Amino acid sequence: MDIGKRDFETLSELRYRLRCFQRFSENAAQQAGITPHQYLLLLHLKGFPERNWATVGELAERLQMSHHGVVALVSRAQKLQLVSRKSSSLDRRQVEVHLLARGEYFLRALAARHRAELETLEKIFKTSDFCINH
């Protein structure tokens, strides 16, 4: 498959827009008073498929972080009363992480800002040619 100049321009623009969104997200979280990783932790808890909690291992996969890194992240978030953890009733070796009301508050405020930013990106993608020619 031959990749032409326009394909590289398209890929470059896509990566640029994704990075802008990521930077926006990082700044929004910091302005709200939490870290970008804490925001992502809250988002993945609320957005976890089919239930309202996730295990540390599942969060490590979603966050693309090491297990021990997520344990430390959850500990910091727990100190801020954003999340709670409890041993699984099905498997005591697993720890369930649950979103608390304070975490939900931060998440909802930030999600509203992110939705507006995503709507802007959607307009850009709809008006541009973001398809790679095969």
Backbone as CSV, one residue per row, in Angstrom:
resi,resn,N_x,N_y,N_z,CA_x,CA_y,CA_z,C_x,C_y,C_z
1,MET,0.842,-1.170,0.000,0.000,0.000,0.000,0.891,1.237,0.000
2,ASP,0.603,2.127,-0.912,1.365,3.363,-1.018,0.681,4.443,-0.178
3,ILE,1.452,5.087,0.652,0.925,6.170,1.472,1.471,7.469,0.928
4,GLY,0.555,8.350,0.530,0.936,9.614,-0.082,1.023,10.758,0.908
5,LYS,1.451,11.893,0.404,1.613,13.102,1.210,0.307,13.485,1.910
6,ARG,-0.798,13.433,1.199,-2.099,13.792,1.795,-2.445,12.856,2.963
7,ASP,-2.101,11.580,2.844,-2.340,10.638,3.932,-1.546,11.034,5.182
8,PHE,-0.296,11.432,4.982,0.517,11.871,6.121,-0.040,13.159,6.726
9,GLU,-0.512,14.054,5.881,-1.125,15.286,6.380,-2.362,14.972,7.212
10,THR,-3.164,14.025,6.744,-4.374,13.637,7.461,-4.027,13.011,8.801
11,LEU,-3.074,12.094,8.806,-2.642,11.476,10.061,-2.072,12.504,11.027
12,SER,-1.289,13.429,10.505,-0.709,14.482,11.328,-1.799,15.349,11.947
13,GLU,-2.780,15.721,11.144,-3.875,16.559,11.642,-4.688,15.822,12.712
14,LEU,-4.947,14.561,12.474,-5.688,13.769,13.449,-4.934,13.699,14.775
15,ARG,-3.641,13.385,14.718,-2.845,13.316,15.947,-2.787,14.669,16.646
16,TYR,-2.698,15.732,15.866,-2.688,17.085,16.431,-3.987,17.364,17.178
17,ARG,-5.120,17.050,16.558,-6.429,17.301,17.177,-6.607,16.440,18.428
18,LEU,-6.170,15.189,18.376,-6.255,14.325,19.554,-5.408,14.876,20.694
19,ARG,-4.218,15.366,20.357,-3.337,15.919,21.393,-3.914,17.199,21.972
20,CYS,-4.545,18.017,21.132,-5.200,19.228,21.637,-6.306,18.863,22.627
21,PHE,-7.080,17.832,22.280,-8.137,17.400,23.187,-7.545,16.878,24.496
22,GLN,-6.483,16.124,24.394,-5.835,15.607,25.594,-5.318,16.753,26.466
23,ARG,-4.696,17.736,25.850,-4.188,18.895,26.605,-5.351,19.655,27.257
24,PHE,-6.445,19.843,26.505,-7.639,20.477,27.067,-8.097,19.719,28.309
25,SER,-8.166,18.394,28.202,-8.632,17.552,29.295,-7.728,17.673,30.515
26,GLU,-6.433,17.659,30.283,-5.469,17.786,31.383,-5.650,19.125,32.103
27,ASN,-5.766,20.196,31.330,-5.937,21.530,31.912,-7.258,21.655,32.658
28,ALA,-8.328,21.114,32.088,-9.644,21.191,32.724,-9.624,20.489,34.080
29,ALA,-9.006,19.316,34.138,-8.928,18.576,35.400,-8.143,19.375,36.437
30,GLN,-7.003,19.900,36.029,-6.179,20.662,36.963,-6.906,21.908,37.456
31,GLN,-7.628,22.581,36.575,-8.404,23.761,36.979,-9.515,23.395,37.958
32,ALA,-10.056,22.197,37.826,-11.117,21.730,38.734,-10.560,21.314,40.086
33,GLY,-9.259,21.087,40.164,-8.639,20.740,41.439,-8.291,19.275,41.601
34,ILE,-8.324,18.518,40.508,-7.886,17.133,40.559,-6.854,16.912,39.450
35,THR,-6.180,15.784,39.499,-5.182,15.500,38.474,-5.865,14.891,37.250
36,PRO,-5.214,14.958,36.098,-5.777,14.312,34.903,-6.022,12.814,35.103
37,HIS,-5.117,12.128,35.796,-5.315,10.704,36.052,-6.504,10.454,36.981
38,GLN,-6.707,11.338,37.943,-7.870,11.190,38.816,-9.163,11.353,38.010
39,TYR,-9.180,12.313,37.086,-10.354,12.475,36.233,-10.610,11.210,35.421
40,LEU,-9.568,10.663,34.825,-9.733,9.444,34.027,-10.191,8.274,34.889
41,LEU,-9.691,8.190,36.108,-10.140,7.155,37.035,-11.645,7.275,37.258
42,LEU,-12.114,8.477,37.546,-13.544,8.708,37.782,-14.357,8.383,36.532
43,LEU,-13.863,8.814,35.384,-14.557,8.565,34.125,-14.695,7.066,33.857
44,HIS,-13.621,6.323,34.049,-13.672,4.888,33.781,-14.525,4.139,34.806
45,LEU,-14.609,4.649,36.018,-15.511,4.028,36.992,-16.967,4.231,36.574
46,LYS,-17.310,5.457,36.244,-18.692,5.756,35.858,-19.047,5.107,34.523
47,GLY,-18.091,5.024,33.636,-18.342,4.496,32.307,-18.060,3.018,32.146
48,PHE,-17.763,2.324,33.233,-17.452,0.903,33.101,-18.702,0.147,32.660
49,PRO,-18.580,-0.720,31.672,-19.751,-1.410,31.127,-20.471,-2.286,32.158
50,GLU,-21.760,-2.110,32.221,-22.696,-3.000,32.918,-22.638,-3.004,34.439
51,ARG,-21.822,-2.142,35.044,-21.859,-2.018,36.499,-21.276,-0.674,36.912
52,ASN,-21.428,-0.346,38.193,-21.024,0.971,38.695,-19.712,0.955,39.464
53,TRP,-18.920,-0.046,39.254,-17.621,-0.154,39.907,-16.698,-0.941,38.982
54,ALA,-15.417,-0.955,39.336,-14.433,-1.727,38.573,-13.360,-2.216,39.530
55,THR,-12.698,-3.270,39.142,-11.579,-3.766,39.946,-10.326,-2.961,39.616
56,VAL,-9.366,-3.056,40.481,-8.095,-2.373,40.233,-7.480,-2.879,38.925
57,GLY,-7.547,-4.172,38.691,-7.001,-4.740,37.452,-7.700,-4.208,36.216
58,GLU,-9.018,-4.095,36.279,-9.770,-3.556,35.138,-9.418,-2.095,34.898
59,LEU,-9.248,-1.350,35.978,-8.863,0.056,35.835,-7.450,0.191,35.274
60,ALA,-6.572,-0.708,35.673,-5.212,-0.685,35.132,-5.254,-0.860,33.616
61,GLU,-6.094,-1.748,33.136,-6.232,-1.941,31.684,-6.806,-0.691,31.029
62,ARG,-7.879,-0.155,31.580,-8.511,1.031,30.997,-7.576,2.230,30.976
63,LEU,-6.814,2.386,32.047,-5.909,3.524,32.162,-4.559,3.278,31.495
64,GLN,-4.324,2.019,31.101,-3.032,1.637,30.527,-1.898,1.978,31.489
65,MET,-2.122,1.594,32.752,-1.153,1.823,33.812,-0.822,0.486,34.471
66,SER,0.251,0.467,35.222,0.591,-0.736,35.975,-0.383,-0.899,37.137
67,HIS,-0.509,-2.131,37.598,-1.410,-2.432,38.717,-1.041,-1.601,39.940
68,HIS,0.251,-1.575,40.282,0.655,-0.827,41.479,0.471,0.673,41.306
69,GLY,0.577,1.165,40.072,0.313,2.580,39.811,-1.137,2.937,40.063
70,VAL,-2.045,2.034,39.676,-3.480,2.266,39.902,-3.796,2.177,41.391
71,VAL,-3.145,1.259,42.093,-3.344,1.167,43.544,-2.992,2.503,44.195
72,ALA,-1.879,3.085,43.807,-1.469,4.382,44.360,-2.455,5.486,43.960
73,LEU,-2.903,5.469,42.713,-3.884,6.455,42.238,-5.182,6.347,43.031
74,VAL,-5.661,5.132,43.230,-6.890,4.913,43.998,-6.696,5.371,45.442
75,SER,-5.547,5.113,46.015,-5.286,5.548,47.395,-5.366,7.064,47.518
76,ARG,-4.766,7.767,46.566,-4.822,9.236,46.593,-6.261,9.732,46.394
77,ALA,-6.991,9.102,45.474,-8.380,9.491,45.224,-9.263,9.178,46.433
78,GLN,-8.945,8.104,47.128,-9.703,7.746,48.325,-9.474,8.780,49.428
79,LYS,-8.253,9.258,49.571,-7.955,10.292,50.571,-8.730,11.578,50.293
80,LEU,-8.998,11.846,49.014,-9.775,13.032,48.619,-11.279,12.763,48.644
81,GLN,-11.665,11.565,49.063,-13.067,11.135,49.142,-13.761,11.158,47.777
82,LEU,-12.995,10.794,46.739,-13.548,10.686,45.394,-14.045,9.273,45.126
83,VAL,-13.381,8.298,45.716,-13.718,6.884,45.518,-13.611,6.142,46.837
84,SER,-14.189,4.952,46.854,-13.998,4.042,47.984,-13.604,2.692,47.407
85,ARG,-13.053,1.875,48.231,-12.729,0.517,47.785,-13.203,-0.484,48.819
86,LYS,-13.519,-1.652,48.306,-13.928,-2.729,49.195,-13.526,-4.053,48.566
87,SER,-13.344,-5.041,49.413,-13.019,-6.375,48.916,-14.224,-6.948,48.189
88,SER,-13.962,-7.633,47.119,-15.027,-8.271,46.346,-15.686,-9.366,47.166
89,SER,-16.997,-9.438,47.102,-17.708,-10.508,47.806,-17.556,-11.838,47.073
90,LEU,-17.206,-11.782,45.786,-17.024,-12.999,44.992,-15.606,-13.549,45.073
91,ASP,-14.642,-12.658,45.149,-13.240,-13.060,45.168,-12.485,-12.082,46.071
92,ARG,-12.193,-12.490,47.270,-11.555,-11.603,48.264,-10.195,-11.074,47.813
93,ARG,-9.601,-11.690,46.804,-8.313,-11.204,46.300,-8.486,-9.933,45.468
94,GLN,-9.686,-9.709,44.983,-9.939,-8.538,44.149,-10.509,-7.389,44.974
95,VAL,-10.160,-6.186,44.557,-10.652,-4.979,45.214,-11.551,-4.243,44.235
96,GLU,-12.760,-3.923,44.684,-13.689,-3.138,43.887,-13.485,-1.664,44.221
97,VAL,-13.478,-0.828,43.208,-13.368,0.610,43.401,-14.709,1.222,43.010
98,HIS,-15.270,2.031,43.913,-16.591,2.628,43.727,-16.476,4.152,43.725
99,LEU,-17.267,4.783,42.899,-17.327,6.238,42.811,-18.157,6.775,43.975
100,LEU,-17.647,7.785,44.666,-18.381,8.434,45.744,-19.041,9.719,45.230
101,ALA,-19.939,10.282,46.030,-20.684,11.478,45.621,-19.746,12.629,45.253
102,ARG,-18.689,12.807,46.005,-17.738,13.896,45.706,-17.048,13.652,44.360
103,GLY,-16.700,12.409,44.079,-16.114,12.068,42.792,-17.094,12.285,41.659
104,GLU,-18.350,11.928,41.899,-19.408,12.137,40.905,-19.566,13.622,40.591
105,TYR,-19.460,14.466,41.605,-19.563,15.915,41.412,-18.464,16.415,40.470
106,PHE,-17.218,16.041,40.753,-16.104,16.446,39.895,-16.293,15.900,38.482
107,LEU,-16.680,14.648,38.399,-16.841,14.004,37.099,-17.896,14.704,36.257
108,ARG,-19.046,14.991,36.830,-20.118,15.639,36.067,-19.705,17.033,35.582
109,ALA,-19.043,17.784,36.428,-18.597,19.121,36.036,-17.604,19.047,34.874
110,LEU,-16.667,18.123,34.971,-15.663,17.994,33.916,-16.246,17.372,32.648
111,ALA,-17.144,16.438,32.788,-17.746,15.796,31.613,-18.521,16.814,30.786
112,ALA,-19.172,17.749,31.438,-19.900,18.787,30.703,-18.937,19.625,29.864
113,ARG,-17.802,19.968,30.430,-16.791,20.727,29.668,-16.231,19.901,28.519
114,HIS,-16.016,18.621,28.760,-15.491,17.743,27.719,-16.492,17.555,26.585
115,ARG,-17.764,17.471,26.914,-18.781,17.303,25.878,-18.764,18.498,24.919
116,ALA,-18.654,19.688,25.467,-18.597,20.884,24.621,-17.374,20.847,23.706
117,GLU,-16.255,20.434,24.248,-15.026,20.353,23.450,-15.157,19.280,22.368
118,LEU,-15.781,18.162,22.705,-15.991,17.097,21.720,-16.922,17.544,20.594
119,GLU,-17.907,18.350,20.921,-18.804,18.869,19.890,-18.041,19.743,18.904
120,THR,-17.083,20.514,19.403,-16.236,21.317,18.520,-15.400,20.417,17.621
121,LEU,-14.807,19.378,18.195,-14.014,18.434,17.401,-14.875,17.720,16.362
122,GLU,-16.083,17.386,16.740,-16.979,16.708,15.809,-17.230,17.577,14.573
123,LYS,-17.412,18.856,14.782,-17.619,19.775,13.656,-16.392,19.801,12.751
124,ILE,-15.216,19.802,13.345,-13.977,19.805,12.561,-13.875,18.531,11.735
125,PHE,-14.151,17.398,12.352,-14.045,16.122,11.645,-15.079,16.004,10.536
126,LYS,-16.263,16.531,10.761,-17.309,16.446,9.751,-17.020,17.328,8.539
127,THR,-16.328,18.429,8.750,-16.046,19.346,7.645,-14.717,19.075,6.971
128,SER,-13.971,18.105,7.484,-12.669,17.768,6.910,-12.682,16.359,6.369
129,ASP,-11.723,16.076,5.526,-11.571,14.722,4.994,-10.563,13.988,5.856
130,PHE,-11.057,13.166,6.789,-10.188,12.429,7.693,-10.101,10.968,7.341
131,CYS,-10.291,10.620,6.099,-10.200,9.231,5.681,-8.861,9.002,4.998
132,ILE,-8.225,7.916,5.339,-6.974,7.536,4.678,-7.357,6.754,3.434
133,ASN,-6.816,7.165,2.317,-7.100,6.464,1.056,-6.353,5.141,1.048
134,HIS,-7.049,4.084,0.699,-6.434,2.755,0.656,-6.058,2.396,-0.740
